[in-house]
Amino acid sequence: MIRRIGLTMLLLACAAAQAQQPQQEESGDAITALTKRYQEQPQAHYLAYLLARFNADAGQQEAALDWLGKLDERGWDLGINPRDFPSLQGNEEFRAIKIELQRQQQRRERGQREVLVNVAGLIPEGLAFDGQRQRYLIGAYNRAQIHAVDLRGKVTRIWASDEALSVLGMTVAADGHTLYAAVNPTAARRAAGDKAFVLLLDLADGRELRRLPAPEAGYLNDLCLLRDGRIVASDSANSRLLQAAPGAAELRLWDEPGHVIAANGVACDDARGAVYVAVYNGISRVDTGTGAAELMDTPRGAAVGGIDGLYLDGNSLVGVQNGFGAGRVLRMRLSGDGESLSRVETLESGIVDLNEPTTGALTPTSFVYIANSQIWKWDDQKQRLRDGQRAAPIMLRRVPLR
C-alpha cells in the first residue's frame, strides 16, 4: 500500500501523514530528501525513478526526463508503472524513453493463473490462505467485507459490516482456526476520530470473536503473529510498529529506534528472533527482544524497496513490489544469521496479468498473490470508483516455491 499512504510524507519521516500541503510543495521536499540520498547511494537506481516521479509532479519536466534518461543508461529493468508520469504522456521524448525502458524490462513468468475471483465492484487488498478448508480469504479495500474463495473460484462472503471500513493485511493463526485482519476506518471516519483495530474471526463460521483496538495507529497496514502469541502490526501513516501481547486490551506502540520509514508488509521470524518490515528503501530487521531496528544489507544493485506484501518462507522472504516501476514478485534469500539478504531473484515480472499487484499468501508449496488489485481505480475521498473506471474480476496467480 505504499502508493496510497503518501510516499512523500513517509520519505521525510513525518508523523503527520494527514497534513494537507500543495502537491508541488510536497514534491519539492521529497526531491530535496531523495537527491541527498541518491548522492550517498548512487547505485540505488530506484531513487532515480522516484526523483523522476516527483520532478514530474512538481512540473519540472526537463529534470524528470533527465532522471528517466539516467535510468535508461543504467539498464533499469523494472519498467514503468503505466499510471506514473501523467503530465508527460504527450511528450515525444518521454514516449521514446518509455518504449526503451519497457523494452529492457525484465520479463519472467514462473507461475500460472490460479483462480479468478468475480465479486462485483470488489477492490481487494489483503489475502490469506485457509489451509484447513483449502480456500483463499480476500479482504475488501472498498467495503467492510471478507470473502472466501475455494480452489474452483466459488465465492462466499464470511464477514461483513455496515460500518465504513477497509480490510487490509490478514493472516491465519497457526492453529488454523482464527483469522486476524488489519481494519481501518475510511478517510472520513478517521478524520471524525474513528480508530483502526485488528479483527479476529472464527474461520469455521465467520463469527466475529473480538476487536483489538489500536488507538495510537494512524493507519494499520499489515500484521503477523509471533509464536509467543504477540501480534505485530505496521502503522504506515506514522512509520512505526505496534504490538499486543496475549490477553492485551489493545495494540500499543512498539518502542524501537524508528528505522521502519514507510512501514508496510511485515513477516515474523521466530527462529531468528526477528520481524522483517518492508520499508521504502529496503527491508528493515527488528529484533523481537530489544525492538532494535536495522536496515538489512542487500546484494549490490538489488532494488528491494517499495514492497507491499512481505512473507517468510523458510530461509527466504517473498515480496510483492509495487512502490516503483511496473510491479513484480521477488524472492530474497536470508543470510545464515538472518541479518542480511544474500540473493535476490525475480519470480514474476512483465506479464500481462500484473496490474498493481499488492499482497499474497503462502501455501505449503507455492505463493499465491493478487495480480491485479486495481487499487488505483478507487477514490478514497469520494468512496467510489473514479470516473470512467470499472472493477474487473480479480486474478490470483500461483508461483511454485518448491
C-alpha positions in Angstrom: 0.0 0.0 0.0 3.0 2.3 -0.3 1.4 4.4 -3.0 -1.8 5.1 -1.2 -0.3 6.2 2.1 1.5 9.1 0.7 5.1 8.4 -0.1 6.2 12.0 0.1 5.5 12.3 3.8 6.9 8.9 4.6 10.2 9.7 2.8 10.6 12.7 5.1 9.7 10.5 8.2 6.9 12.9 9.1 4.3 11.5 11.5 1.6 14.0 10.4 0.7 12.0 7.3 -2.8 13.6 7.2 -1.4 17.1 6.8 -2.5 18.8 3.6 0.1 20.5 1.5 0.1 21.6 -2.1 1.4 18.8 -4.3 4.3 20.9 -5.7 5.5 21.8 -2.2 5.3 18.1 -1.1 7.2 17.1 -4.3 9.9 19.8 -3.7 10.5 18.5 -0.2 10.7 14.9 -1.5 13.1 15.9 -4.2 15.5 17.5 -1.7 15.5 14.4 0.5 15.8 12.0 -2.4 18.6 13.9 -4.0 20.6 13.8 -0.8 20.1 10.1 -0.5 21.0 9.5 -4.2 24.3 11.4 -3.7 25.0 9.0 -0.8 23.8 5.9 -2.7 24.4 6.4 -6.5 23.9 2.7 -7.1 20.3 2.9 -5.8 18.6 3.4 -9.1 15.1 3.2 -7.6 15.9 6.7 -6.1 16.3 8.0 -9.7 12.9 6.6 -10.6 11.4 8.3 -7.6 13.2 11.6 -8.4 11.7 11.4 -11.9 8.3 10.9 -10.5 8.5 13.8 -8.0 10.0 16.2 -10.5 7.2 15.4 -13.0 4.6 16.0 -10.2 6.3 19.4 -9.5 6.0 20.4 -13.1 9.8 20.1 -13.7 9.6 18.1 -16.9 13.1 18.5 -18.1 14.5 17.3 -14.8 12.1 14.4 -14.8 13.2 13.4 -18.3 16.9 13.7 -17.3 16.3 11.2 -14.5 14.5 8.8 -16.7 17.3 9.1 -19.2 19.8 8.1 -16.4 17.7 5.0 -15.8 17.8 4.1 -19.4 21.6 4.5 -19.5 22.0 2.3 -16.3 19.9 -0.6 -17.5 16.8 -0.1 -15.4 14.8 -3.3 -15.8 11.8 -2.7 -13.6 9.8 -1.0 -16.3 7.4 2.0 -15.7 4.1 1.9 -13.9 1.5 3.0 -16.6 -0.1 5.4 -14.1 3.1 7.2 -13.3 4.1 10.4 -15.1 0.6 11.6 -16.3 2.0 15.1 -17.1 4.5 13.6 -19.5 2.2 11.4 -21.6 2.1 13.8 -24.5 5.9 14.4 -24.6 7.7 12.8 -27.5 11.0 12.4 -25.6 9.1 10.7 -22.7 7.4 8.3 -25.1 10.7 7.3 -26.6 12.3 6.7 -23.2 9.3 4.8 -22.0 9.4 2.5 -25.0 13.1 1.8 -24.4 12.5 1.2 -20.7 9.7 -1.1 -21.5 11.8 -3.0 -24.0 14.5 -3.7 -21.4 12.1 -4.5 -18.6 12.8 -7.9 -17.1 10.2 -10.4 -18.1 9.7 -13.6 -16.1 6.7 -15.9 -15.7 7.3 -18.8 -13.3 3.7 -19.2 -12.2 0.2 -19.6 -13.6 -3.3 -18.4 -13.1 -4.8 -20.0 -10.0 -8.3 -18.7 -9.8 -10.5 -15.8 -11.0 -12.4 -14.0 -8.2 -15.6 -12.5 -9.5 -17.3 -10.2 -6.9 -19.0 -7.2 -8.4 -17.1 -3.9 -7.6 -14.6 -5.6 -5.3 -11.2 -3.8 -4.8 -9.1 -6.3 -2.9 -6.1 -5.7 -0.6 -5.3 -8.4 1.9 -5.0 -12.1 1.1 -4.7 -15.1 3.3 -4.8 -18.9 2.9 -7.1 -21.1 5.0 -5.2 -24.4 4.7 -7.7 -26.4 6.7 -10.6 -25.5 4.4 -8.5 -25.2 1.2 -9.6 -21.7 0.3 -8.3 -18.1 0.0 -9.5 -15.2 2.1 -9.8 -11.8 0.5 -10.2 -8.5 2.3 -12.1 -5.7 0.6 -10.3 -2.3 0.4 -13.5 -0.5 -0.6 -16.0 -2.1 1.8 -16.2 -3.8 5.2 -16.2 -7.4 3.8 -14.1 -10.5 3.8 -14.7 -13.2 1.2 -13.7 -16.8 1.0 -12.8 -18.3 -2.4 -12.4 -22.0 -2.9 -10.0 -23.5 -5.5 -12.7 -23.7 -8.1 -13.5 -20.0 -7.8 -16.7 -20.3 -5.7 -17.0 -17.1 -3.6 -18.7 -17.0 -0.1 -18.9 -13.8 2.0 -17.8 -14.8 5.5 -17.9 -11.4 7.2 -19.5 -8.0 6.6 -20.4 -4.9 8.5 -22.4 -1.7 7.7 -19.5 0.4 9.1 -17.3 2.5 6.8 -14.2 0.3 7.0 -11.4 -1.1 4.8 -9.8 -4.6 5.3 -6.1 -4.7 4.7 -3.4 -7.2 5.8 -4.6 -10.6 7.0 -3.1 -13.8 8.4 -4.3 -17.1 9.7 -3.2 -18.3 13.2 -1.0 -21.3 13.4 -3.9 -23.4 14.8 -5.8 -22.7 11.6 -9.0 -21.6 13.4 -8.7 -17.9 13.6 -8.2 -15.1 11.1 -6.5 -11.8 12.1 -7.2 -8.8 9.9 -6.0 -5.2 10.0 -9.0 -2.9 9.6 -9.1 0.8 9.2 -12.0 3.4 9.1 -12.3 5.2 5.8 -10.6 8.6 5.5 -13.7 10.5 6.5 -14.3 8.3 9.6 -10.6 8.6 10.6 -11.0 12.4 10.4 -14.0 12.1 12.7 -11.9 10.2 15.2 -12.6 6.6 14.5 -9.6 4.3 15.1 -8.2 1.2 13.5 -8.4 -2.2 15.0 -7.4 -5.8 14.5 -10.4 -8.1 13.8 -10.4 -11.7 15.0 -12.8 -14.1 13.1 -13.6 -17.7 13.7 -12.9 -19.4 10.4 -15.4 -22.2 11.0 -18.4 -19.9 10.9 -17.2 -16.4 10.3 -18.2 -15.4 13.8 -16.6 -12.1 15.0 -14.6 -13.1 18.1 -13.0 -9.8 19.1 -11.9 -6.4 18.0 -8.4 -5.4 19.3 -8.3 -1.6 19.3 -5.2 0.3 18.0 -5.7 3.8 19.5 -2.2 5.0 18.6 -2.3 3.9 15.0 -2.7 6.3 12.1 -3.2 3.6 9.5 -2.8 -0.2 10.1 -1.4 -1.9 7.1 -0.2 -5.4 7.7 0.3 -7.8 10.6 2.0 -11.1 11.6 2.0 -13.4 14.6 4.9 -14.5 16.8 5.0 -17.9 18.4 4.6 -16.4 21.9 1.2 -15.0 20.9 2.2 -11.4 20.2 0.6 -9.6 17.3 2.9 -7.2 15.4 1.3 -4.7 13.1 2.7 -1.9 10.8 1.3 1.6 11.1 2.2 3.1 7.7 0.8 6.6 8.4 3.2 7.1 11.3 6.1 4.8 10.1 6.2 2.5 13.1 5.2 -0.8 14.5 2.7 -1.7 17.2 2.3 -4.9 19.1 -0.1 -6.6 21.6 0.8 -9.5 23.9 -1.7 -12.3 24.5 -4.6 -11.0 26.6 -3.7 -7.4 26.0 -6.6 -4.9 25.7 -5.2 -3.0 22.8 -2.3 -2.7 20.4 0.4 -0.3 21.7 3.4 1.4 20.2 6.5 -0.8 20.0 9.4 1.3 21.3 12.0 0.9 18.6 14.5 3.3 17.1 12.5 4.3 14.1 14.1 2.7 11.1 10.8 1.5 9.7 10.1 4.5 7.5 7.1 3.8 5.3 6.4 0.6 7.3 4.4 -1.7 5.1 4.4 -5.5 4.9 5.7 -7.4 8.0 6.9 -11.0 8.4 7.5 -12.7 11.8 10.6 -15.0 12.1 10.6 -16.8 15.5 13.6 -18.9 14.6 15.8 -15.9 14.1 14.1 -13.6 16.7 13.2 -11.0 14.1 10.4 -9.2 12.4 11.1 -8.1 8.8 9.4 -4.9 7.7 9.1 -3.7 4.1 10.2 0.0 4.0 10.5 2.4 1.1 14.3 1.8 0.7 14.6 -1.9 1.5 13.9 -4.4 4.3 14.3 -3.4 8.0 15.0 -6.1 10.5 13.6 -5.6 14.0 14.9 -7.7 16.9 11.9 -9.3 18.7 13.6 -9.0 22.1 15.0 -5.5 22.1 12.9 -3.8 19.4 16.2 -2.5 17.8 15.8 -2.0 14.0 18.4 -2.0 11.3 18.1 -1.8 7.5 19.3 -5.1 6.0 22.3 -5.2 3.7 21.4 -6.4 0.2 23.4 -7.5 -2.8 24.8 -4.6 -4.8 22.3 -3.2 -7.3 19.4 -5.1 -5.9 16.2 -3.0 -5.6 14.1 -4.3 -2.7 12.4 -1.2 -1.6 8.8 -0.3 -2.3 7.5 -3.8 -1.3 3.9 -4.1 -0.3 3.1 -7.7 1.0 6.1 -9.5 2.7 6.2 -13.1 3.7 8.7 -15.5 5.3 9.2 -18.9 3.6 11.8 -20.8 5.4 15.2 -19.1 4.7 13.7 -16.6 2.2 11.4 -13.6 2.1 8.9 -13.3 -0.7 7.7 -9.8 -1.5 5.2 -8.1 -3.9 6.9 -4.9 -5.1 4.8 -2.0 -6.4 6.4 1.1 -5.0 8.2 1.9 -8.2 8.3 0.5 -11.7 5.7 -1.8 -13.1 5.4 -4.2 -10.2 6.9 -7.7 -9.7 7.2 -10.6 -7.2 10.6 -11.2 -5.6 12.3 -13.9 -3.5 15.1 -12.7 -1.2 17.4 -15.3 0.4 18.3 -14.6 4.0 21.9 -15.0 5.2 22.5 -17.7 7.8 22.1 -15.3 10.7 19.1 -13.6 9.1 20.6 -10.2 9.3 21.2 -9.5 5.6 19.9 -10.6 2.2 22.3 -12.8 0.3 20.5 -13.2 -3.0 17.5 -11.5 -4.8 15.7 -13.1 -7.7 12.6 -12.1 -9.7 9.8 -14.7 -9.7 7.3 -12.8 -11.9 7.7 -9.6 -13.8 6.4 -8.0 -17.0 3.5 -10.3 -17.6 0.1 -9.3 -18.8 -1.8 -10.2 -15.6 0.1 -7.7 -13.5 -1.9 -4.5 -12.8 -0.8 -3.1 -9.4 -0.1 -6.3 -7.6 -0.3 -5.9 -3.8 -0.3 -8.8 -1.4 -0.3 -12.6 -1.3 -0.3 -15.7 0.8 1.9 -18.8 1.3 0.6 -22.3 0.7 2.6 -25.4 1.5 4.3 -25.4 -1.9 3.7 -22.1 -3.5 3.0 -18.3 -3.3 -0.4 -17.0 -4.4 -0.8 -13.3 -4.9 -3.3 -10.7 -6.1 -2.0 -9.8 -9.6 -4.5 -7.0 -10.5 -5.7 -5.2 -7.4 -6.8 -2.1 -9.3 -6.4 -0.1 -6.2 -5.7 3.0 -8.3 -9.3 2.9 -9.6 -10.7 3.7 -6.1 -11.1 7.3 -4.9 -10.5 7.3 -1.1 -12.0 10.7 -0.5 -15.2 10.2 -2.5 -15.5 6.5 -1.6 -16.3 5.3 -5.1 -14.7 4.2 -8.3 -13.0 7.0 -10.2 -14.9 8.4 -13.2 -14.9 6.1 -16.1 -13.5 3.1 -14.2 -14.9 -0.4 -13.6 -13.6 -3.1 -11.3 -12.6 -6.2 -13.3 -12.6 -9.7 -11.8 -9.5 -10.3 -9.6 -6.8 -12.6 -10.8 -4.9 -14.7 -8.3 -1.7 -16.1 -9.6 0.3 -19.0 -8.1 4.1 -19.3 -8.2 5.7 -22.6 -7.2 8.3 -22.3 -4.4 9.4 -25.9 -4.2 
